[in-house]
Amino acid sequence: MTRLAALLAASSAMVLTAPAFAQDHSMHNMPGMSMPTAQPQAAKPKPKVRKPAPRRPAPAARPVRREPPKPAQPPAAHQGHDMQGMDHSNMPGMSEDPSKTMADDAMPGMDMQNEHAGHDMSAMPTMQPTGTALPAGSAPAPRPPMDHYADRQFPPAEMALARRKMMAEEGGQTLSQVMFNLAEYQARKGRDGYRWDGEAWFGGDINRLTLKSEGEGAFRDGVEAAEIQALYSRAIGPYFNLQAGVRYDFKPNPSRAYAVLGFEGLAPYWFEVEGAVFLSDKGDLLGRVEGYYDQRLTQRLVLQPRVELNFAAQDVPENRIGAGLSNAELGLRLRYEITRKLAPYVGVSYDAKSGQTARYARDDGEDPTTTSFVAGVRIWF
């Protein structure tokens, strides 16, 4: 019995182990799944035994700043897999040629062609340069609008009436002013004298009646020259007025009347300028140009250079005037403005006659050039 039991046990063991030896290992030959052969491991050298170093006393423990733990990231799907031996050539859409890109491989469901292929791009508007990107040119500036914008939104008749009322209330008042730009004493060599130059006007911003007067004289000889002008003044722009009227000379004798056409205004750089031509009742044609500039040194001190030139188209012997530039006056005056309306001043004035006018002065025993120290007051109200 004992032998029979041992024989049955051995037969059972052989039947159980037979399927394990019969397994097919053909899967080991799958492309890209070659199993690496085991390499014999070299014997590890035995570590050297070192003698323990003498222990030093541990330093005092310092508080360690612990950072909060970072959240754990899930491991990658293929982490730990050996991908070196895998053959991807048999996978769908994967090419063995490494020079090909994804666009070259025909991936199912993905059309990598240009999505705008076949579209007509000629009808799309092109970008035109604007602003500072425009090329330099000489095109004229656009014409400014000549109408009133309010007339587009409201009845034009009502807006015209509103503008007239606004001009009457805000810019159409009747005003007046009297100003003496020069009212001075002149200290000359042997012949002290005086001079005045003033203007008064009455009217509005556009139309005015203007009166002008100027003259000079000596204390011993009386008035040598005096004139008055009555002019109609019309604004022809923001800074200039056109003037026309009459002039009458009281001195020198004989007195004369003139027709006047002139201008006055504010030139660029704040130069006050005025000019006129005079046609006498005897046919004599004269001209005058003058200008001055107020250079403010302080809030109260003002330096004023001044120039006046007189011309004649012909000789006028009875008035001792020669043709051409008859005389020129240059002056420099420094005034102190006590108020804007009242300002005393001191300065110097140089007057020179030229040409035939200078010869007339020498024949009369006068000096054709005169230098005067002046003191006066500039006043307006």
C-alpha positions as CSV (number, residue, x, y, z in Angstrom):
1,M,0.0,0.0,0.0
2,T,2.8,2.3,0.8
3,R,4.3,1.9,-2.7
4,L,0.9,2.4,-4.3
5,A,0.3,5.7,-2.5
6,A,3.8,7.0,-3.5
7,L,3.2,6.1,-7.2
8,L,-0.1,7.9,-7.2
9,A,1.4,11.0,-5.7
10,A,4.2,11.1,-8.3
11,S,1.7,10.7,-11.1
12,S,-0.4,13.6,-9.9
13,A,2.7,15.9,-9.7
14,M,3.6,15.2,-13.3
15,V,0.1,15.9,-14.5
16,L,0.0,19.3,-12.8
17,T,3.4,20.5,-14.0
18,A,2.9,19.4,-17.6
19,P,0.8,22.6,-18.7
20,A,3.4,24.9,-17.3
21,F,6.1,23.4,-19.6
22,A,3.6,23.5,-22.5
23,Q,3.1,27.3,-22.4
24,D,3.8,29.2,-25.7
25,H,6.5,31.9,-25.4
26,S,5.9,33.2,-28.9
27,M,4.7,36.6,-27.4
28,H,8.3,37.1,-26.4
29,N,9.0,37.7,-30.1
30,M,6.5,40.6,-30.4
31,P,8.0,43.6,-32.3
32,G,9.5,46.0,-29.9
33,M,9.0,43.7,-26.9
34,S,12.4,42.0,-26.9
35,M,13.3,41.0,-23.4
36,P,16.8,42.1,-22.3
37,T,19.1,39.3,-21.2
38,A,20.1,39.4,-17.6
39,Q,23.6,40.6,-17.1
40,P,25.7,39.0,-14.4
41,Q,26.1,41.3,-11.6
42,A,29.6,42.1,-10.6
43,A,30.6,41.4,-7.1
44,K,30.3,44.5,-4.9
45,P,33.4,45.4,-3.1
46,K,33.2,45.2,0.6
47,P,33.0,48.6,2.2
48,K,35.9,49.7,4.3
49,V,35.3,49.8,7.9
50,R,36.2,53.3,9.3
51,K,36.8,54.0,12.8
52,P,34.1,56.2,14.3
53,A,35.3,59.8,14.8
54,P,35.1,61.3,18.2
55,R,31.7,62.9,18.7
56,R,31.5,66.6,19.2
57,P,28.8,68.1,21.3
58,A,25.8,68.9,19.1
59,P,25.0,72.6,18.7
60,A,21.8,74.0,20.1
61,A,18.9,73.2,17.9
62,R,17.5,76.1,16.0
63,P,13.8,76.4,15.1
64,V,13.3,75.1,11.6
65,R,10.8,76.9,9.4
66,R,8.7,74.2,7.8
67,E,6.9,74.9,4.6
68,P,3.4,73.6,4.0
69,P,3.5,70.3,2.2
70,K,2.9,70.5,-1.5
71,P,0.0,68.5,-2.9
72,A,1.0,65.2,-4.3
73,Q,0.9,64.9,-8.0
74,P,-0.5,61.8,-9.6
75,P,2.2,59.6,-11.3
76,A,2.4,59.7,-15.0
77,A,0.5,57.0,-16.8
78,H,3.7,55.4,-18.2
79,Q,6.0,56.2,-15.3
80,G,8.4,53.3,-14.7
81,H,7.8,51.8,-18.2
82,D,10.8,51.1,-20.3
83,M,9.8,52.5,-23.8
84,Q,13.2,52.1,-25.5
85,G,12.5,48.9,-27.2
86,M,9.0,49.7,-28.3
87,D,8.3,49.7,-32.1
88,H,5.8,52.4,-33.0
89,S,5.9,51.8,-36.8
90,N,2.9,49.5,-36.6
91,M,0.7,51.9,-34.7
92,P,-2.1,53.6,-36.9
93,G,-1.0,57.0,-38.2
94,M,2.6,56.7,-37.0
95,S,5.3,56.8,-39.6
96,E,8.8,55.2,-39.4
97,D,10.3,58.2,-41.2
98,P,11.3,60.7,-38.5
99,S,11.6,63.6,-41.1
100,K,7.8,63.5,-41.5
101,T,5.7,65.9,-39.4
102,M,2.3,65.4,-38.0
103,A,0.9,67.3,-40.9
104,D,2.3,64.7,-43.3
105,D,0.7,61.8,-41.5
106,A,-2.9,61.2,-42.3
107,M,-4.5,61.2,-38.9
108,P,-8.1,60.0,-39.0
109,G,-10.6,62.8,-38.6
110,M,-8.0,65.6,-38.9
111,D,-7.9,67.6,-42.2
112,M,-4.7,69.6,-42.0
113,Q,-5.2,71.5,-45.3
114,N,-5.5,75.3,-45.3
115,E,-9.0,76.2,-44.1
116,H,-9.0,79.3,-46.4
117,A,-8.1,77.4,-49.5
118,G,-10.4,78.4,-52.4
119,H,-11.5,81.7,-50.8
120,D,-11.4,84.8,-53.0
121,M,-9.2,87.2,-51.1
122,S,-9.2,90.0,-53.7
123,A,-12.5,91.4,-52.5
124,M,-11.2,92.1,-49.0
125,P,-10.3,95.8,-48.3
126,T,-6.7,96.7,-48.1
127,M,-5.2,98.7,-45.2
128,Q,-4.7,102.3,-46.2
129,P,-2.0,104.4,-44.4
130,T,-3.3,107.1,-42.1
131,G,-1.9,109.8,-39.8
132,T,1.8,110.0,-39.6
133,A,2.1,106.9,-41.8
134,L,1.0,109.0,-44.8
135,P,3.8,110.1,-47.2
136,A,4.8,113.7,-47.3
137,G,2.9,115.9,-49.7
138,S,1.7,119.4,-50.5
139,A,-2.0,119.0,-50.5
140,P,-3.9,122.1,-49.4
141,A,-5.6,122.1,-46.0
142,P,-9.3,121.5,-46.0
143,R,-11.4,124.6,-46.1
144,P,-12.8,125.7,-42.8
145,P,-16.6,125.5,-42.4
146,M,-18.2,128.9,-43.2
147,D,-21.7,128.2,-41.7
148,H,-22.8,128.0,-38.1
149,Y,-23.1,124.5,-36.7
150,A,-26.1,125.5,-34.6
151,D,-28.1,126.2,-37.8
152,R,-28.0,122.5,-38.6
153,Q,-29.7,121.6,-35.3
154,F,-32.1,124.6,-34.8
155,P,-34.0,127.0,-37.1
156,P,-31.5,129.3,-38.8
157,A,-33.7,132.4,-38.3
158,E,-34.0,131.9,-34.6
159,M,-30.2,131.4,-34.3
160,A,-29.5,134.5,-36.3
161,L,-31.6,136.5,-33.9
162,A,-29.8,134.9,-30.9
163,R,-26.4,135.9,-32.4
164,R,-27.5,139.5,-32.9
165,K,-28.6,139.7,-29.3
166,M,-25.4,138.1,-28.1
167,M,-23.3,140.6,-30.1
168,A,-25.4,143.5,-28.7
169,E,-25.0,142.3,-25.1
170,E,-21.5,140.8,-25.1
171,G,-19.5,142.3,-27.9
172,G,-21.5,145.2,-29.4
173,Q,-21.3,147.8,-26.6
174,T,-20.5,151.4,-27.3
175,L,-17.2,152.2,-25.6
176,S,-14.7,155.1,-25.6
177,Q,-11.1,155.9,-24.7
178,V,-8.8,158.8,-24.5
179,M,-5.1,158.2,-24.4
180,F,-2.0,160.4,-24.6
181,N,0.9,158.1,-25.4
182,L,3.3,161.1,-25.4
183,A,2.9,164.2,-23.2
184,E,6.4,165.3,-22.5
185,Y,8.9,168.0,-21.8
186,Q,11.9,168.1,-24.1
187,A,15.2,169.4,-22.8
188,R,17.2,170.5,-25.9
189,K,20.4,172.5,-26.3
190,G,19.3,176.1,-26.0
191,R,15.7,175.4,-27.1
192,D,13.6,173.5,-24.5
193,G,10.3,172.5,-25.8
194,Y,7.3,170.1,-25.5
195,R,5.5,167.5,-27.6
196,W,2.2,165.6,-27.5
197,D,0.7,162.6,-29.3
198,G,-2.8,161.5,-28.4
199,E,-5.8,159.6,-29.6
200,A,-9.5,159.3,-28.7
201,W,-12.1,157.0,-30.1
202,F,-15.8,156.3,-29.6
203,G,-17.7,153.3,-30.9
204,G,-17.8,149.5,-30.8
205,D,-15.6,146.6,-31.7
206,I,-16.1,147.0,-35.5
207,N,-16.9,150.7,-36.2
208,R,-15.4,153.6,-34.4
209,L,-15.0,157.4,-34.7
210,T,-11.3,158.2,-34.1
211,L,-9.7,161.5,-33.3
212,K,-5.9,162.0,-33.4
213,S,-3.7,164.9,-32.6
214,E,0.0,165.5,-32.4
215,G,2.4,168.5,-32.4
216,E,5.4,170.1,-30.9
217,G,6.8,173.5,-30.0
218,A,9.3,175.6,-28.1
219,F,8.7,177.6,-25.0
220,R,10.1,180.8,-26.5
221,D,8.7,180.4,-30.0
222,G,5.3,178.8,-29.4
223,V,3.7,176.0,-31.4
224,E,5.8,174.9,-34.4
225,A,3.6,172.1,-35.7
226,A,0.1,170.9,-34.8
227,E,-2.4,168.7,-36.6
228,I,-5.7,167.0,-35.9
229,Q,-7.3,164.1,-37.7
230,A,-11.0,162.9,-37.7
231,L,-11.2,159.3,-39.0
232,Y,-13.7,156.5,-39.5
233,S,-12.1,153.3,-38.3
234,R,-13.3,149.9,-39.4
235,A,-12.0,146.6,-38.1
236,I,-10.7,144.4,-41.0
237,G,-9.4,141.6,-38.8
238,P,-8.8,140.6,-35.2
239,Y,-5.7,142.9,-35.0
240,F,-6.0,145.7,-37.6
241,N,-8.3,148.6,-38.4
242,L,-8.6,150.5,-41.7
243,Q,-9.0,154.2,-41.3
244,A,-10.2,157.0,-43.6
245,G,-11.0,160.7,-43.0
246,V,-9.5,164.2,-43.0
247,R,-6.5,165.9,-41.5
248,Y,-6.1,169.6,-40.8
249,D,-2.7,171.3,-40.0
250,F,-2.9,174.4,-37.9
251,K,0.9,174.9,-38.0
252,P,3.1,175.6,-39.8
253,N,1.7,178.4,-41.9
254,P,0.0,178.2,-44.3
255,S,-2.4,175.7,-42.9
256,R,-3.4,172.7,-45.1
257,A,-6.2,170.2,-45.3
258,Y,-5.6,166.6,-46.3
259,A,-7.6,163.5,-47.2
260,V,-6.4,160.5,-45.1
261,L,-6.2,156.8,-45.8
262,G,-4.4,154.6,-43.3
263,F,-4.3,151.7,-40.9
264,E,-3.3,150.8,-37.4
265,G,-3.0,147.6,-35.4
266,L,-1.0,145.0,-33.6
267,A,1.7,143.3,-35.7
268,P,3.3,139.9,-34.9
269,Y,5.5,139.9,-31.8
270,W,3.3,142.7,-30.2
271,F,4.5,145.6,-32.3
272,E,2.0,148.5,-32.3
273,V,2.2,150.0,-35.9
274,E,0.2,152.6,-37.8
275,G,0.7,154.2,-41.2
276,A,-1.2,156.7,-43.4
277,V,-1.0,158.6,-46.7
278,F,-2.1,162.2,-46.9
279,L,-3.3,164.1,-50.0
280,S,-3.5,167.8,-49.5
281,D,-5.9,170.3,-51.1
282,K,-2.9,171.6,-53.1
283,G,-2.1,168.1,-54.5
284,D,0.8,167.4,-52.2
285,L,1.2,163.7,-51.3
286,L,2.8,162.9,-47.9
287,G,3.2,159.6,-45.9
288,R,3.9,158.6,-42.4
289,V,4.8,155.3,-40.7
290,E,5.4,154.8,-37.0
291,G,5.6,152.0,-34.5
292,Y,6.6,151.1,-31.0
293,Y,7.0,148.1,-28.7
294,D,6.4,147.8,-25.0
295,Q,9.1,145.6,-23.4
296,R,7.9,144.8,-19.9
297,L,10.9,144.6,-17.6
298,T,8.9,144.1,-14.4
299,Q,5.2,144.3,-13.5
300,R,5.6,148.1,-13.4
301,L,8.7,149.0,-15.4
302,V,8.2,149.2,-19.2
303,L,10.8,150.1,-21.8
304,Q,9.4,151.5,-25.0
305,P,11.5,152.0,-28.2
306,R,9.7,154.1,-30.8
307,V,10.3,155.0,-34.5
308,E,8.5,157.5,-36.7
309,L,9.3,158.2,-40.4
310,N,7.8,160.9,-42.6
311,F,7.9,161.0,-46.4
312,A,7.0,163.4,-49.2
313,A,6.4,162.7,-52.9
314,Q,7.6,166.2,-53.9
315,D,9.1,169.3,-52.4
316,V,6.8,171.6,-50.5
317,P,8.9,174.8,-50.0
318,E,6.2,176.8,-48.2
319,N,6.1,174.1,-45.4
320,R,9.9,173.5,-45.6
321,I,9.4,169.8,-46.6
322,G,11.7,168.1,-49.1
323,A,11.0,165.1,-51.3
324,G,11.8,161.6,-50.1
325,L,12.5,160.8,-46.5
326,S,11.9,164.2,-44.8
327,N,12.7,163.3,-41.2
328,A,13.1,160.4,-38.8
329,E,12.6,160.3,-35.1
330,L,14.0,157.6,-32.8
331,G,13.1,157.4,-29.1
332,L,13.6,155.3,-26.1
333,R,11.5,155.8,-23.0
334,L,11.3,154.0,-19.7
335,R,8.0,154.4,-17.8
336,Y,6.9,153.4,-14.3
337,E,3.2,152.3,-14.2
338,I,1.8,153.6,-10.9
339,T,-1.4,152.2,-12.3
340,R,-2.2,151.0,-15.8
341,K,-3.7,154.3,-16.6
342,L,-1.0,156.6,-15.2
343,A,2.7,156.1,-15.9
344,P,5.4,158.8,-15.7
345,Y,8.5,158.2,-17.9
346,V,11.9,159.5,-18.8
347,G,13.9,158.9,-22.0
348,V,15.8,160.2,-24.9
349,S,14.7,161.3,-28.4
350,Y,16.7,161.8,-31.6
351,D,15.2,163.7,-34.5
352,A,17.1,164.1,-37.8
353,K,16.0,165.8,-41.0
354,S,17.4,164.5,-44.3
355,G,17.6,165.5,-47.9
356,Q,16.1,168.8,-49.1
357,T,14.3,169.1,-45.7
358,A,17.8,169.3,-44.0
359,R,18.8,172.0,-46.5
360,Y,15.7,174.0,-45.7
361,A,16.6,173.8,-42.0
362,R,20.2,175.0,-42.5
363,D,18.9,177.9,-44.6
364,D,16.6,178.9,-41.7
365,G,19.6,178.8,-39.3
366,E,18.4,175.5,-37.6
367,D,20.3,172.4,-36.8
368,P,19.0,169.5,-38.9
369,T,19.6,167.0,-36.0
370,T,18.3,167.4,-32.5
371,T,18.8,165.2,-29.4
372,S,16.4,165.7,-26.5
373,F,16.2,164.3,-23.0
374,V,12.5,163.9,-22.2
375,A,10.3,163.5,-19.2
376,G,6.6,163.1,-19.3
377,V,3.5,161.0,-18.5
378,R,1.5,158.4,-20.4
379,I,-2.1,158.6,-19.4
380,W,-5.4,157.1,-20.6
381,F,-9.0,157.0,-19.3
